[in-house]
Amino acid sequence: MEKPLTEHIRPEGPPLGLDEYRKNGGYEALRTALADSAPREVTEIVEKSKLRGRGGAGFSTGMKWSFVPMGDNAPGRKYFVCNADEMEPGTFKDRYLMEGNPHLLLEGMILGAYAIQAPVGYIFLRAEYRASEKALATALREARENGLLGENILGSGFDHDIHLHTSAGRYICGEETALLNALEGRRAVPRAKPPFPPVVGLWGKPTIVNNVETLCNIPPIVRRGAEWFRGLGRGDEAGTKLYGVSGRVRRPGLWELPLGATLREIIEEHAGGMAEGYQFRGVIPGGASTDFLVEEHLDLPMDFGSVQKAGSRLGTGTMIVLDDRTCPVGMVLNLERFFARESCGWCTPCRDGLPWIEKILEAIETGEGREDDLDVLRQHAGFLGPGRTFCAFAPGAVEPLQSALKYFEDDFRRHVNGHGCPYQAQPATA
Amino acid sequence: MLTDTERREIEAELPHYPRRQALCIEALKVVQRHRGWVNDEALRDVGDYLGMSEHEVDSVATFYNLIYRREVGRNVIHLCDSVSCWVMGCDRVREHLEQKLGIRTGETTPDGRFTLLPIPCLGDCDRAPSFMIGRDLHGNLNLENIDTILERYE
């Protein structure tokens, strides 16, 4: 099984340095592309590879790049930004890539910047990722000292430099237009779309924002070709995916598998099944803002299309397991409290709706719930749904809520009718 | 007024951005690193330097989780309370910390040693529950190992 993202990473070991990265074919894709390919051709190969964004939304990476104005009349100033603000609850995959093989990310960024002809790049990193910051700072220095960044990269005439920006923390910074405001030193509220960032982005200039895992796929695609990449997926979709599992399973962790590996395979085989004394009840498949899946979905291939057909989203591909001894109402309360706290407050449904949802869930969990609360929660799921808010934050926030009301309705009713939570608090266990 | 060191550290970032106001977050972080937190005077200092009003700077400062607008202790414990840590029992960790330190979340111990704050997902979900003290990440927490970890912070 091929693992282009993680094959050279030493788990728990130090990050790969420049020499080691080069020994394994690192920066060959960049050298070849700069020497033999026009920028447009790099975008074309990425389009043909059918790579879809790994940050959560799953948009075609090549298509995104193709929206950037090119040619003599295009703005000279353009930006290439890596979204390394991994704050989606339950998600810990980009950190692994940055800490393990930072040059893979840098090479992906430089290739992307060449494709859109951007002279300046930024890595927008969450401040809590101290180890990633160190690994990236070292890799950036090595790249600059060896002519891989700066002026006239590898004698090609292409200039590009990357600046590492560490954030000051806020979940909404991961939304790409909010991220641009944060980079400009402002409050990170999302911007109105259209115009989209590839046309009007950072300081009003064409800007590409791509996730870390997405960009780490670029060097292998350019080096080994679009057809090879498409063949890596198990079904119709292309490439591998870093899948993660957390919760009360035997071996929480992260694995690079063909896109389309089944939920059962990931949880039972790789995560070792449920921990002693716990049974599987459900899973949030791709970070906090995705709908629950349950036992009937265990044989579902975890690719974008299949998960969407089942009523959820692949999201970040890092799943959080709900076990039979953990209260589903409590879990949803935890999620909605997070979203209420992290809402940027810009639009009313999100700013006022989420605390309202949190309040109702808290009442239900503590035995103060009423029969009609369930209907009010369902109404909110609609009021905060797609098309009713300024950005995707609130629609994402109500995904676990609406699916919990569907799959765990009995639990909600038991709380209301029994005036309290029937579950016992579970211990902190390492 | 900004000290010379603060000014130098902020200026080092200037070449990376086409506009001066882009340094606002960086400047707040620099000032906080030296002064422990961002008080009203610090807002004015940053504002004067960047050509922004005190209130503009405050609107940025209050938006970000890691800019402290109130005084904090020497060591800030950021306890992750997002979903993976919650499933793995972070409420028990919080109860233990609150009892041991004699404070509630959001407060500082009377000796100024610890402040306890919540934080969104630290990306350490496979080692949940986790917290961060200062800038050090600690995972696989349980009621036995927490006290030993705390002892390392004066």
Boltz contact constraints between the chains, C-beta under 6 A:
constraints:
  - contact:
      token1: [A, 86]
      token2: [B, 123]
      max_distance: 6.0
  - contact:
      token1: [A, 87]
      token2: [B, 120]
      max_distance: 6.0
  - contact:
      token1: [A, 89]
      token2: [B, 82]
      max_distance: 6.0
  - contact:
      token1: [A, 89]
      token2: [B, 83]
      max_distance: 6.0
  - contact:
      token1: [A, 89]
      token2: [B, 121]
      max_distance: 6.0
  - contact:
      token1: [A, 90]
      token2: [B, 83]
      max_distance: 6.0
  - contact:
      token1: [A, 90]
      token2: [B, 84]
      max_distance: 6.0
  - contact:
      token1: [A, 90]
      token2: [B, 125]
      max_distance: 6.0
  - contact:
      token1: [A, 92]
      token2: [B, 123]
      max_distance: 6.0
  - contact:
      token1: [A, 92]
      token2: [B, 125]
      max_distance: 6.0
  - contact:
      token1: [A, 95]
      token2: [B, 123]
      max_distance: 6.0
  - contact:
      token1: [A, 127]
      token2: [B, 66]
      max_distance: 6.0
  - contact:
      token1: [A, 128]
      token2: [B, 122]
      max_distance: 6.0
  - contact:
      token1: [A, 130]
      token2: [B, 135]
      max_distance: 6.0
  - contact:
      token1: [A, 163]
      token2: [B, 16]
      max_distance: 6.0
  - contact:
      token1: [A, 168]
      token2: [B, 25]
      max_distance: 6.0
  - contact:
      token1: [A, 168]
      token2: [B, 64]
      max_distance: 6.0
  - contact:
      token1: [A, 168]
      token2: [B, 66]
      max_distance: 6.0
  - contact:
      token1: [A, 168]
      token2: [B, 67]
      max_distance: 6.0
  - contact:
      token1: [A, 169]
      token2: [B, 64]
      max_distance: 6.0
  - contact:
      token1: [A, 169]
      token2: [B, 65]
      max_distance: 6.0
  - contact:
      token1: [A, 169]
      token2: [B, 66]
      max_distance: 6.0
  - contact:
      token1: [A, 170]
      token2: [B, 64]
      max_distance: 6.0
  - contact:
      token1: [A, 170]
      token2: [B, 65]
      max_distance: 6.0
  - contact:
      token1: [A, 171]
      token2: [B, 120]
      max_distance: 6.0
  - contact:
      token1: [A, 184]
      token2: [B, 22]
      max_distance: 6.0
  - contact:
      token1: [A, 185]
      token2: [B, 21]
      max_distance: 6.0
  - contact:
      token1: [A, 185]
      token2: [B, 22]
      max_distance: 6.0
  - contact:
      token1: [A, 185]
      token2: [B, 24]
      max_distance: 6.0
  - contact:
      token1: [A, 185]
      token2: [B, 25]
      max_distance: 6.0
  - contact:
      token1: [A, 187]
      token2: [B, 59]
      max_distance: 6.0
  - contact:
      token1: [A, 187]
      token2: [B, 60]
      max_distance: 6.0
  - contact:
      token1: [A, 187]
      token2: [B, 63]
      max_distance: 6.0
  - contact:
      token1: [A, 246]
      token2: [B, 84]
      max_distance: 6.0
  - contact:
      token1: [A, 246]
      token2: [B, 125]
      max_distance: 6.0
  - contact:
      token1: [A, 246]
      token2: [B, 126]
      max_distance: 6.0
  - contact:
      token1: [A, 246]
      token2: [B, 128]
      max_distance: 6.0
  - contact:
      token1: [A, 247]
      token2: [B, 87]
      max_distance: 6.0
  - contact:
      token1: [A, 252]
      token2: [B, 126]
      max_distance: 6.0
  - contact:
      token1: [A, 253]
      token2: [B, 126]
      max_distance: 6.0
  - contact:
      token1: [A, 288]
      token2: [B, 83]
      max_distance: 6.0
  - contact:
      token1: [A, 320]
      token2: [B, 83]
      max_distance: 6.0
  - contact:
      token1: [A, 320]
      token2: [B, 84]
      max_distance: 6.0
  - contact:
      token1: [A, 326]
      token2: [B, 87]
      max_distance: 6.0
  - contact:
      token1: [A, 334]
      token2: [B, 83]
      max_distance: 6.0
  - contact:
      token1: [A, 334]
      token2: [B, 86]
      max_distance: 6.0
  - contact:
      token1: [A, 335]
      token2: [B, 83]
      max_distance: 6.0
  - contact:
      token1: [A, 338]
      token2: [B, 82]
      max_distance: 6.0
  - contact:
      token1: [A, 426]
      token2: [B, 89]
      max_distance: 6.0
  - contact:
      token1: [A, 427]
      token2: [B, 89]
      max_distance: 6.0
  - contact:
      token1: [A, 427]
      token2: [B, 92]
      max_distance: 6.0
  - contact:
      token1: [A, 428]
      token2: [B, 89]
      max_distance: 6.0
  - contact:
      token1: [A, 428]
      token2: [B, 92]
      max_distance: 6.0
  - contact:
      token1: [A, 428]
      token2: [B, 93]
      max_distance: 6.0
  - contact:
      token1: [A, 428]
      token2: [B, 129]
      max_distance: 6.0
  - contact:
      token1: [A, 428]
      token2: [B, 142]
      max_distance: 6.0
  - contact:
      token1: [A, 429]
      token2: [B, 142]
      max_distance: 6.0
  - contact:
      token1: [A, 430]
      token2: [B, 140]
      max_distance: 6.0
  - contact:
      token1: [A, 430]
      token2: [B, 142]
      max_distance: 6.0
